[in-house]
Amino acid sequence: MGEIEHKILPKIKESFFSKIDELSISRTFFKLIDRDNFEEYTDANPAFCIYFGQKPKSNFLDEELIESLVKDATLLLPVIDEDLSEFNSLVPEKLQNYNGLSFAGMGIDLAIEKVVNNVLEAFNLLKAKRRVFVSYKRNDSSGVAIQLYEYLEQHNFDVFLDTHSIRKSEPFQDELWQRMIDSDVVVLLSTENYLESEWTQQELTNANLASIGLVQVVWPEFTVVQGAQLSEVLKLEASDFINNIFQNVNAKLTDDSLEKIVKFTEALRVRTLASRQDKLISTFMRYAEKSNVIATLSSHKFIELDKKGEKSIVVPAIGIPKALNCEESQMLIKAIYQDKLDKVFILYDEIHIRDIWLRHLNWLNKHLPVKTQEIGKVAEWLSR
């Protein structure tokens, strides 16, 4: 076992199963396979391989195993602890055309978060897009908000910031609410005057209504914003700011502080996605019970529906459904149920989704075999 593998592999395993627990998925659905029990591997099941690169003494480890995985088109993530410019010297030739991850200059906790989230996304347990909404008071923290927007974008987040993310021709407030609902996490910059704005109060209220997780970044000498349901709190010290200056609209954070915010944001994504999915599921199940429709929650967190002898699957979606969601859902369900179904539906919460997008979803319903269904109209749909 190489040095990097020995150092972080146990922590990756621990973090992965911790997040699986938070998603309420049984650990028995997953098997850990390494070089010692590779005979248990089969290409009949979805798999994800992490390869720890190292400088070879003569030959790379496990090249025969890697060849088998590449042949089966298994998802592979090579990781190294040096700069990516050294990538080809640290991994076997068959992995050199794969996108790798470098831990160089990255905190160990953040590195583990990135690896684990890659695995969860590969198994369709997390959305591939990391969408973040920055909520702040312009007169208090514009400098940090812009700095955070740029830093998160550099770390592969899709970030919404009001001054940067809405085109001039768009209806500002409608687009803002839709982008919030389609986000995984809200990063709230808790400053002295945050709650004095009507708009920031509404952002907090709407985040709570949609069960979106909040990372509260609290300025020195100020208190935590009350009323946030799913919340992680990161209290800043003066030393977290460049030159210890924080009572200034143009104040900036240090790189270490920005990395801490990224870590908090990564960690909260799993919790908030699980919470929003559970809220959709429980609401649907209540409607089904009232309508005397047989609805069963499967181990994959799909809802198996028996409506007057018609067998369907309802897939809870977080955020706004898109054509790609429909295609992925159809392929996954086809593999699981082998065409023994009448219909597939994607369930979503339509609150704050703009009319133009709802019309687009209606158009998709006319042209795709997978249909979308609004949670607000489920009672009427089930009673037909």
N, C-alpha and C positions, 0 to 999 in steps of 0.2 A: 504494500500500500504506500503510495507516494505521500509526501509531506502535506500537500494541500488536501488530499483525500482524507488522510488521517485526522486533520485538524477540523474540517467542517462537515464531513459526511454525517456523523452522528447528529449534529445540530440541524442539518437539512431534514433528516428523517423525523426528528422531534417536531420541527416546525410544520412539516407537511401534515403529520397526523393531528397536530393541534388544530390546524385549519380545517381538516376533514371533519373533526369533531364539531367545530363551529358551524359547519354547513349541514350538520345533522345527517351525515352519510356514514354508513357502517364501515368500519375499518376492514371488515372481512372482504370487501369488494376489491381490495388492493393487495398485491403480493410484491414483496421486495426481493429482487433477484440480483445476485452479483456473480462474480466468476466462480464462486464455490458451489452455487446451486443452479448454474445456468441451464442444466438439463431440464429444469422446470419451465423454461421459457417456451412459448409457442406463439406463432404468428396469428393464431386464431383470435387472440385477445388484443385490445389496444395496449400499446406499451410506449414508455418514454425512457430514453437512456441518457444518463449524465456521464460524460467521459472526462476524467480529470487528467489534463495534459501535464506532461513532465518531460524533462530532458532524458532521453533514453541512454542507458549504459551501452547497449548494443542494439536491441530491438525494442519497439514499443510493446507495452503490456496488452494482452487481450486482442491482438490484431485479428485472429480467427473469429472471435466473438463479434467484433465490430463488422467484419465482412458479412457475417450472417445477418446482422441487424440492418445494415445498409441494403442488402439484397431484399429484405422484407419491407423496405420503405418505412422502417420504424423511425419515429421522431427522435432526433439526437441533439443534445446540447453539449458541445465541448466547452469546458471551462479551464482557464489558466490563471495563474497568479502573477503573470508578467504582462508587459504592454502587448497590445494586439499585434504590433509589428513583429513580435516573436512567435506569432501563432503557428506558422507552418513548421517551425522547428520543434514545437511542443506537442503536436498531435500527429497521428498516422496520416499518410497521404490520402486515404479514403475519406477522411473527415475534413480535409483542408478546404473543401468548397462549401462547408456548413458555416452558418453564422455562429460565432462563438461569443463567450462572455469572459471579459477580463476582470479579475478582482483587484487589479493594481490600483492603488490610491483610493480604494473603496473600503469603508468600514465593514467589518465581518458581518454585523447584523443586517446591513443593507444588502450585502452580497447574498446572504441566505434568503432574504425576502425575494430578491429578483429570481433566484433559481426556483424557489418553491412556487411563486406565482406563474413562472413559465410552465411548470408541470401542471398546475391546476388549469391553466388556460388550454393546454394541449388536450386535456380530458374534458374540455367544454364546461368546466366548473367555475371558471371566471371569464368575464368578457375580455377579449384581447385588447380592446381599447381602454386605457386608463383615463377616464374622464373626471376632471376636477374643476370645481367651481370656486372661484376666490371671492369671498364676501368681505367687504371692508368699507371704512368711512374715508372718502376721498381726502377730506381735509386733515385726516390724522395719519394715514399710512400709505399714501400713493407710491412713495419710493420703494417700500418693501413689497407692495402688491405687484408692481412692475418687475422688480427683481425676482420675485417668486415665480411669476408667470414665465419669465425667460428660463429660470433654472429648472422648473418642472418640465417645460417643453424639451429641454436638453436631455432630460431623463425619460423621454418617451411617453409623457403624459399629454393628453389632449386637454388643454387648459382653457377655461372660459374666464376672461377678464372683461368687464363691461366696456372699457375704453379701447380694447384691442380686438374684440371678437364679434362685434355686430356691424354688418355692412350698413353704409349710410342710408340705403333705401329701405331697410327693414324696420317694422314697427318695434321700437326699442323694448318696451316692457313685455310684450307678448313673446318676443324672441328670448329675452332674459329668463322668463319663467320656464319656457320649454327647455332651454339649455340646462337649467338647474335640475329639472326632473330627469333629464337624460344623463346626469352626472352620477358618478359612483360615490363621490365624497365632496363635501364642502369644507374648504379651508377658511375658517373665520378668523380674521385679524382683530382680536379683542383689545381695543384701545379705549381711551377715556370717553370719547363721544360716540362710540359705536351705536348704542341704543337710542341716541337722540335723533337718528334719521328714521323717517317713516319707512323708507325703502329697505334699510337693513333690518328693521323689525319684521317686515313682511318676508324677507329672505329667510330669516330664522324660523318664522312660523311655517312657511311652505316646506322648508327642509324637514321639519318635524312631522308635518302631515304626510309627507312622502316617505318617512322613515329613512332619510338619507343621513349617513354618518357625518359627524362634524369633528374636524380637528381644530380645536380652539388654541390659537397661538396667542398667549396672553402677554401683553406688554408689562415691563417692570412697574411695580407700584399700583397696578390695576387688578381688578378682580375678575373671576370667571363669569361669563355671561350665563345667567340662570335660565332654565327652561329648555335646555337642549337635551333631547332624549338619548340618542346614540352619540356619545361624545368622548373624545380623548383630549386631555388637556396637556399642553406643553407650555409651561411657564418660563418666560424668558428673563434673563438677567441683563443688566447693563452691558456686561462683557460679551453678550451675544451680538451686540451691535458694533459696527466699525467705529472706533474712537469713543466707545461707550455713549454715543449720542443716540437717544431714542425719542426724545420729545421734540421731534421735528418731522414735518410731513415728508421730507426727502431723506430721512434716515435709512441706512442700509444694514443688512445682516451680514455676519461673517459666513464664510463657506461652510464651516462646521455646523453652524446653526441651520443653514439651508438644508444640509444633509440630514439633520435631525428631523426636520419637517417632512422630508421625503420619506424617511423611515416610518414616521407616524402615519402618513397618508397611505403608504403601501399596506401597513398592517391593518388599518381600519377598513380597507376595501372588502375584505372577505366578510367581516362582520356585517357591514351595511348591506351587501348584496344578499347575504343569507336572510337578514331581517326583512328586506323588501320582498323577497321571494316567498317567505313564510306568510307575510301579510296577504299577498295575493292568493295564496293557496287556501288559507283559513277562511278568507272572505268567500271564495268560490265554493268551498265545501259547505259553508252555512247556507248559501243560496240553493245548492243541490239538495240538501236535507229538507229545506222548506218546500221544494218543488217535487219531493219524492222521486228524485233521480238518483240512481246508484252511481256513486263516485268513490273511487278507491285511489289512494295515494300510493304510487309505486316506489320501489327502492331508488329509482332514478329521479325522483321528485317530479315525475309526470303524473297527471291526473287521468286515470283510466275511467272512461265514462260509458255507461250503458243507458242510452236514452231511447226507450221504446224499442228495444232490440237492436238499435244501431250502436255499434261499438266504435268509440272514438278516443283519441288522446288529446288532452289539453296541456300545452307546454307553457308554464309561467315565464314571461319575459320581463327583464328588468330594463326600464327605460323605454325608448321608442322602437317598436319592431321595424325591421327593414327587410328588403328582399333577401339579403344574405341570411338573416335569421330563419326565414321560411325554408330556404334551400338546405341549410344545415340541419334544421329540425326534421325535415322530410328524410334526409339521408340517414340520420341517426336512428330515427324511429323505424325506418324500413329495415335497418340492420337488426334491431332488437325484436320487432314483432313480425318480421317476414311477411308483410302484406296482409296480415290477418286483422285488418282494421278497415272501417268504412271511411273515416275522415280524421284529419289532423288540424287542430286549432292552436293558435298562439294567443295566450291571454295577456293583456296589458292594461295598465292604468292610464286612462285618457286625460286625467286632470292636467291642465296647463299645456296640453299639446295643441298646437295651432291648427286652425281649420284647414289651412293649405296642406298640412301633413296628413290630417284625417282623410281628406279627399284622396290623397295619394294612397293611403292604406285601403280605401274603398276600391280604388282602381286595381291594386294588387289582388284584392279578393276576387275580382272578376277574371283575372288572368292566371292565377297560380292555384295549384291544387291545395296548398296549405292556406287556411283562412285565418284572419285575425279576429279577435273578439274582445270588445271593451268590457272591463270588469263592471262598469256602471250599468251595462245593459244585459248582464248575465241572467238576472231574475226573469226578465222578459224572454230571453232566448231559451232558457230551460223550460219555461212553461208552455212553449209552442207545441 
